Amino acid sequence: DRQTDRCYDSLYNDSYNDTCCEGGDVCDLTESMTFEAVFIPVLYSVAFVVGILGNGVLLGVLVQSRKTWSVTDTFILHLGIADVLLLMTLPIWAAQAAQAEGWTFGTPLCKITGMVFTINFYCGIFLLACISLDRYLSIVHATQMYSRRKPWVVQASCLGVWLFSLLLSFPDWIFLEAEKDDRRKKTECVRNYLKFNSTASDWKLASRFLYHTVGFILPSVILIFCYSCILRRLRCGTQGLQKQKAFRVIVAVVVVFFLCWTPFNITLFLDTLHSSNNIDTCGVRTSLEKAKIVTSCVGYLHCSLNPILYAFVGVKFRRQLLSILGSLGCKLKTSVKFQSAVSSRRSSIWSESADTSKSIAI
């Protein structure tokens, strides 16, 4: 009897997992199904609305300021697009949880939606790593990874990120299917690891290992290393108040990233260990399913927080936003005193300083 591992992020919808308790008793799925039907639509809707609004404002300001883009702005543009595309899949997963019949969109859309989610999930994380590497080289080694004279280089890097993310989404195209769960009496878009004549647990473990290493551990190591070196360099400098502001931004970036994604990774790791345990208990299984739902939504909120962390902290961004709102007829009063920008230098719309080797490109 094939049972379904309930996890409503498209990376880990598996049609392989037992829902039996110790001694062979079958777990009651009523509590888990009720929790999913209530909380998934609510949490996903919040993440969707907040994320779309924040990233929409970010992309709007970027488009209006396209003549003064810096290297970082290009990465931010692609990051905003990736976040929006990922968030666009959330209403579909919410509909699957809310509808009594489950997934009603067929296998082709199941594969497409799953691939779109996975591509943009990986793309967003890889772009954060690219931004941190660019800052690290610029601040710590006074070296520009990308030359303004060769703007195609940064575009090629972004294209490489998208293509690599596309490659990582191929398992979704292979395994994702609209499967009928007889016990839950609903159809769901899940990964069917039993479609090939091989051990399903091996495919599941390989998929989980790929996510943990490439989707979390690798970018985490890059972020920690780069920002630790940047903070160490700034401590030795004499930037005064500007340095203190940079401290706050860097700490916020690292802390929010780990606050959003560490709970989900820990939960998923525990679930992987638990799924290989032959003495399952229904209480533990139900708790893990609830934890995966909540922690995955916390992870999705990172897409909503990216505009705040990488754009709204910048003086020039706020100035551009107020200018756009003013042009639309909005009368805004603000007591914020903006520093005048040096006309001979082109700075990022989210940064308070120019994108030079001696500036704090944070």
C-alpha positions as CSV (number, residue, x, y, z in Angstrom):
1,D,0.0,0.0,0.0
2,R,1.6,3.2,-1.1
3,Q,1.1,6.1,1.3
4,T,1.9,9.8,0.8
5,D,4.4,11.8,2.8
6,R,2.6,15.1,3.4
7,C,4.7,18.1,2.8
8,Y,3.2,20.9,0.7
9,D,6.3,22.4,-0.6
10,S,6.7,21.0,-4.1
11,L,10.3,19.9,-3.4
12,Y,9.2,17.1,-1.1
13,N,5.8,15.8,-2.0
14,D,6.5,12.2,-1.8
15,S,4.3,9.2,-2.6
16,Y,6.6,7.1,-0.5
17,N,6.3,6.9,3.2
18,D,4.4,4.8,5.7
19,T,1.7,6.2,7.9
20,C,1.6,3.2,10.3
21,C,2.2,3.3,13.9
22,E,4.3,1.0,16.0
23,G,2.8,-2.5,15.9
24,G,1.3,-2.0,12.5
25,D,-1.7,0.2,13.4
26,V,-2.8,2.7,10.9
27,C,-2.6,6.4,11.9
28,D,-5.7,8.5,12.0
29,L,-5.2,11.2,9.3
30,T,-8.2,13.3,10.4
31,E,-6.2,15.7,12.6
32,S,-3.4,16.2,10.0
33,M,-5.9,16.8,7.2
34,T,-7.8,19.3,9.2
35,F,-4.7,21.2,10.1
36,E,-3.6,21.3,6.5
37,A,-6.9,22.5,5.2
38,V,-7.0,25.4,7.6
39,F,-3.5,26.6,8.1
40,I,-1.9,26.0,4.6
41,P,-4.3,28.4,2.8
42,V,-4.0,31.0,5.5
43,L,-0.2,30.9,5.8
44,Y,0.4,30.7,2.1
45,S,-2.0,33.5,1.4
46,V,-0.1,35.8,3.9
47,A,3.2,34.9,2.3
48,F,1.8,35.5,-1.2
49,V,0.2,38.9,-0.5
50,V,3.1,40.3,1.5
51,G,5.7,38.9,-0.9
52,I,4.0,40.1,-4.1
53,L,3.5,43.6,-2.7
54,G,7.0,44.0,-1.5
55,N,8.7,42.5,-4.5
56,G,6.3,44.4,-6.8
57,V,7.4,47.7,-5.3
58,L,11.0,46.7,-5.5
59,L,10.8,45.7,-9.2
60,G,8.9,48.9,-9.9
61,V,11.6,51.1,-8.4
62,L,14.3,49.1,-10.3
63,V,12.5,49.6,-13.6
64,Q,12.2,53.3,-13.0
65,S,15.9,53.5,-12.1
66,R,17.2,51.3,-14.8
67,K,19.5,54.0,-16.2
68,T,21.6,54.0,-13.0
69,W,21.7,50.3,-12.3
70,S,24.8,48.9,-10.6
71,V,26.0,45.3,-10.6
72,T,24.1,44.6,-7.4
73,D,20.9,46.0,-8.8
74,T,21.1,43.5,-11.6
75,F,21.3,40.7,-9.1
76,I,18.5,42.2,-7.0
77,L,16.3,42.4,-10.2
78,H,16.8,38.7,-10.9
79,L,16.2,37.9,-7.2
80,G,12.9,39.8,-7.2
81,I,11.8,38.0,-10.3
82,A,12.7,34.6,-8.8
83,D,10.8,35.5,-5.6
84,V,7.7,36.6,-7.4
85,L,7.6,33.4,-9.6
86,L,8.0,31.2,-6.5
87,L,5.3,33.1,-4.7
88,M,3.0,32.7,-7.7
89,T,2.9,28.9,-7.1
90,L,1.7,29.2,-3.5
91,P,-2.0,29.8,-4.3
92,I,-2.0,26.5,-6.3
93,W,-0.6,24.6,-3.4
94,A,-3.1,26.3,-1.1
95,A,-5.9,25.3,-3.3
96,Q,-4.8,21.7,-3.2
97,A,-5.0,21.8,0.6
98,A,-8.3,23.7,0.8
99,Q,-10.2,21.6,-1.8
100,A,-11.9,18.4,-0.6
101,E,-11.0,16.7,-3.9
102,G,-7.4,17.9,-3.6
103,W,-5.3,18.5,-6.8
104,T,-7.7,19.1,-9.7
105,F,-5.2,20.5,-12.2
106,G,-3.8,17.3,-13.7
107,T,-0.3,15.9,-13.9
108,P,1.1,18.3,-16.6
109,L,0.4,21.4,-14.4
110,C,1.6,19.4,-11.4
111,K,5.0,19.0,-13.1
112,I,5.2,22.6,-14.4
113,T,4.2,24.1,-11.1
114,G,6.7,22.0,-9.3
115,M,9.5,22.9,-11.6
116,V,8.7,26.6,-11.5
117,F,8.8,26.4,-7.7
118,T,12.1,24.5,-7.6
119,I,13.8,26.7,-10.2
120,N,13.0,29.9,-8.4
121,F,13.7,28.4,-4.9
122,Y,17.2,27.5,-5.9
123,C,17.7,30.6,-8.0
124,G,16.8,32.9,-5.1
125,I,19.3,31.3,-2.8
126,F,22.1,31.2,-5.4
127,L,21.6,34.9,-6.2
128,L,22.0,35.7,-2.5
129,A,25.3,33.8,-2.6
130,C,26.4,35.7,-5.7
131,I,25.6,39.0,-4.0
132,S,27.6,38.1,-0.9
133,L,30.6,37.0,-3.0
134,D,30.6,40.2,-4.9
135,R,30.5,42.2,-1.7
136,Y,33.3,40.1,-0.2
137,L,35.6,40.6,-3.1
138,S,34.8,44.3,-3.3
139,I,35.2,45.1,0.4
140,V,37.8,42.6,1.7
141,H,40.0,42.3,-1.3
142,A,39.2,45.6,-3.1
143,T,38.5,43.6,-6.2
144,Q,35.6,44.0,-8.5
145,M,34.1,40.7,-9.6
146,Y,32.3,42.4,-12.4
147,S,33.5,45.3,-14.5
148,R,31.1,48.0,-15.5
149,R,32.8,48.0,-18.9
150,K,31.6,44.5,-19.4
151,P,27.9,44.4,-18.2
152,W,27.4,41.1,-20.1
153,V,29.5,39.3,-17.5
154,V,26.9,39.8,-14.7
155,Q,24.1,38.9,-17.1
156,A,26.0,35.7,-18.0
157,S,26.3,34.9,-14.3
158,C,22.6,35.4,-13.7
159,L,21.9,33.2,-16.8
160,G,24.2,30.5,-15.3
161,V,22.3,30.6,-12.1
162,W,18.9,30.1,-13.9
163,L,20.3,27.3,-16.0
164,F,21.8,25.5,-13.0
165,S,18.5,25.9,-11.1
166,L,16.7,24.4,-14.2
167,L,19.0,21.4,-14.0
168,L,18.2,20.9,-10.4
169,S,14.4,20.9,-11.2
170,F,14.6,17.9,-13.5
171,P,13.7,15.4,-10.8
172,D,10.4,17.2,-10.4
173,W,9.6,16.7,-14.1
174,I,10.4,13.0,-13.7
175,F,8.7,12.2,-10.4
176,L,5.9,14.7,-9.9
177,E,2.5,13.2,-10.6
178,A,-1.2,13.8,-9.7
179,E,-1.7,10.8,-7.4
180,K,-4.9,9.5,-5.9
181,D,-4.6,8.8,-2.1
182,D,-7.3,6.3,-1.3
183,R,-7.0,6.7,2.5
184,R,-7.2,10.5,2.3
185,K,-9.8,10.3,-0.5
186,K,-8.2,13.1,-2.5
187,T,-5.8,13.6,-5.4
188,E,-2.5,15.3,-4.7
189,C,0.5,16.5,-6.6
190,V,3.3,14.4,-5.1
191,R,6.6,12.8,-6.0
192,N,6.0,9.2,-7.0
193,Y,9.4,7.5,-6.3
194,L,7.8,4.1,-7.0
195,K,7.3,4.6,-10.7
196,F,10.7,3.0,-11.4
197,N,11.7,-0.6,-10.4
198,S,14.1,0.5,-7.7
199,T,14.1,1.3,-4.0
200,A,11.9,4.3,-3.4
201,S,13.8,5.2,-0.2
202,D,17.0,5.6,-2.2
203,W,15.4,8.2,-4.5
204,K,13.9,10.0,-1.5
205,L,17.2,10.1,0.4
206,A,19.1,11.3,-2.7
207,S,16.5,14.1,-3.2
208,R,16.7,15.2,0.5
209,F,20.5,15.1,0.4
210,L,20.6,17.3,-2.7
211,Y,18.4,19.9,-1.1
212,H,20.3,19.9,2.2
213,T,23.7,20.3,0.6
214,V,23.0,22.5,-2.4
215,G,19.9,24.3,-1.2
216,F,21.0,25.2,2.3
217,I,24.5,24.1,3.5
218,L,26.5,25.4,0.6
219,P,24.8,28.9,0.5
220,S,25.0,29.0,4.3
221,V,28.7,28.4,4.3
222,I,29.2,31.1,1.6
223,L,27.0,33.7,3.5
224,I,28.7,33.0,6.8
225,F,32.2,33.1,5.4
226,C,31.7,36.3,3.3
227,Y,29.9,38.3,5.8
228,S,32.2,37.3,8.6
229,C,35.2,38.5,6.6
230,I,33.3,41.7,5.7
231,L,32.5,42.4,9.4
232,R,36.1,41.8,10.4
233,R,37.3,44.2,7.7
234,L,34.8,46.9,8.7
235,R,35.8,46.6,12.4
236,C,39.4,47.6,11.4
237,G,38.1,50.6,9.3
238,T,37.2,54.1,10.3
239,Q,33.8,54.5,8.7
240,G,32.1,55.7,11.9
241,L,28.3,55.9,11.7
242,Q,28.2,54.5,8.2
243,K,30.1,51.4,9.5
244,Q,27.5,50.9,12.3
245,K,24.7,51.0,9.7
246,A,26.6,48.4,7.7
247,F,26.8,46.2,10.8
248,R,23.1,46.3,11.2
249,V,22.4,45.4,7.6
250,I,24.8,42.5,7.5
251,V,23.6,41.1,10.8
252,A,20.0,41.4,9.6
253,V,20.8,39.6,6.3
254,V,22.4,36.6,8.0
255,V,20.1,36.4,10.9
256,V,16.9,36.5,8.8
257,F,18.2,34.0,6.3
258,F,18.9,31.4,9.1
259,L,15.8,32.2,11.0
260,C,13.7,31.6,8.0
261,W,15.3,28.4,6.6
262,T,17.0,26.7,9.6
263,P,13.7,25.5,11.2
264,F,12.5,23.9,8.0
265,N,15.9,22.2,7.3
266,I,16.0,20.8,10.9
267,T,12.4,19.5,10.6
268,L,13.1,18.0,7.2
269,F,16.2,16.3,8.5
270,L,14.4,14.8,11.4
271,D,11.6,13.7,9.1
272,T,14.2,11.9,6.9
273,L,15.6,10.1,9.9
274,H,12.2,9.3,11.2
275,S,10.9,7.9,7.9
276,S,13.6,5.2,8.0
277,N,12.6,4.2,11.6
278,N,10.5,1.1,11.7
279,I,8.9,1.9,15.1
280,D,6.9,5.0,14.0
281,T,4.4,6.5,16.4
282,C,1.4,8.4,15.2
283,G,2.0,11.3,17.6
284,V,5.5,11.9,16.3
285,R,4.4,11.6,12.6
286,T,1.5,14.0,13.1
287,S,3.8,16.5,14.9
288,L,6.4,16.3,12.1
289,E,3.8,16.9,9.4
290,K,2.5,20.0,11.2
291,A,6.1,21.2,11.8
292,K,6.9,20.9,8.1
293,I,3.8,22.9,7.1
294,V,4.6,25.7,9.5
295,T,8.4,25.9,8.9
296,S,8.0,25.7,5.1
297,C,5.8,28.8,5.3
298,V,8.4,30.6,7.5
299,G,10.9,29.8,4.7
300,Y,8.6,31.2,2.1
301,L,8.4,34.4,4.1
302,H,12.0,35.0,3.3
303,C,11.0,35.9,-0.2
304,S,8.8,38.6,1.3
305,L,11.6,39.9,3.5
306,N,14.2,40.1,0.7
307,P,12.9,43.5,-0.5
308,I,13.1,44.9,3.0
309,L,16.6,43.6,3.6
310,Y,18.1,44.4,0.2
311,A,16.3,47.5,-0.8
312,F,14.2,49.3,1.8
313,V,17.3,49.9,4.0
314,G,18.8,52.0,1.3
315,V,18.5,55.8,1.4
316,K,18.5,56.1,-2.4
317,F,15.8,53.5,-2.7
318,R,13.5,55.4,-0.4
319,R,14.3,58.6,-2.4
320,Q,13.4,56.8,-5.6
321,L,10.2,55.4,-4.1
322,L,9.1,58.8,-2.8
323,S,9.8,60.3,-6.2
324,I,7.7,57.7,-8.0
325,L,4.8,58.2,-5.5
326,G,5.1,61.9,-5.9
327,S,4.9,61.6,-9.7
328,L,1.7,59.6,-9.2
329,G,0.1,62.5,-7.3
330,C,0.8,61.4,-3.8
331,K,1.6,64.2,-1.4
332,L,4.0,62.7,1.1
333,K,5.6,64.5,4.0
334,T,8.8,63.1,5.4
335,S,11.4,64.3,7.9
336,V,14.1,62.1,6.5
337,K,17.2,64.0,5.4
338,F,18.8,62.4,2.4
339,Q,22.5,62.7,1.7
340,S,23.3,64.1,-1.7
341,A,24.7,61.6,-4.1
342,V,28.0,62.2,-5.9
343,S,27.1,62.7,-9.5
344,S,30.3,61.3,-10.9
345,R,29.6,57.9,-9.3
346,R,26.8,55.4,-10.0
347,S,25.5,53.7,-6.8
348,S,23.1,51.0,-6.2
349,I,19.5,52.0,-5.5
350,W,19.6,50.1,-2.2
351,S,23.0,51.2,-1.0
352,E,24.0,54.4,0.7
353,S,27.4,54.5,-1.0
354,A,28.8,54.0,-4.4
355,D,29.8,50.6,-5.6
356,T,33.5,51.1,-5.3
357,S,36.2,49.1,-3.7
358,K,36.6,51.6,-0.8
359,S,32.9,52.0,-0.1
360,I,30.7,50.0,2.2
361,A,28.6,48.2,-0.5
362,I,26.0,47.0,1.9
